[in-house]
């Protein structure tokens, strides 16, 4: 957390800092508690600072879905599932939404976002007209 907020690192260049209180680990531990297994620190406001009012422990999967760089949104998720259900290939879906084929595949197989619609497994070569 402190390392990624240094001025020459990505968060530091965005002006994101660690509050003075958390620069002493005992204070951080007192405010946040031990990290639960499978969790990582999450900032409620992704452009906000690392501070008690802006941070909590989040499951890694949930935290990764909220990254600024994540292209898969709930609306796209539903559209991807619907297109796949209608027979669109991973490649066609990926091109439609600017995603990678592996991201589409991970989603369809339930490895990332959980689809609301249960996709019907069809050969990837089938395209939607």
Secondary structure as UniProt FT lines:
FT   HELIX           3..5
FT   TURN            7..8
FT   HELIX           10..13
FT   TURN            14..15
FT   HELIX           20..23
FT   HELIX           25..32
FT   TURN            37..38
FT   STRAND          39..43
FT   TURN            46..47
FT   HELIX           52..54
FT   STRAND          55..59
FT   HELIX           60..65
FT   TURN            68..69
FT   HELIX           74..85
FT   TURN            86..87
FT   HELIX           90..97
FT   HELIX           101..108
FT   TURN            109..110
FT   TURN            124..125
//
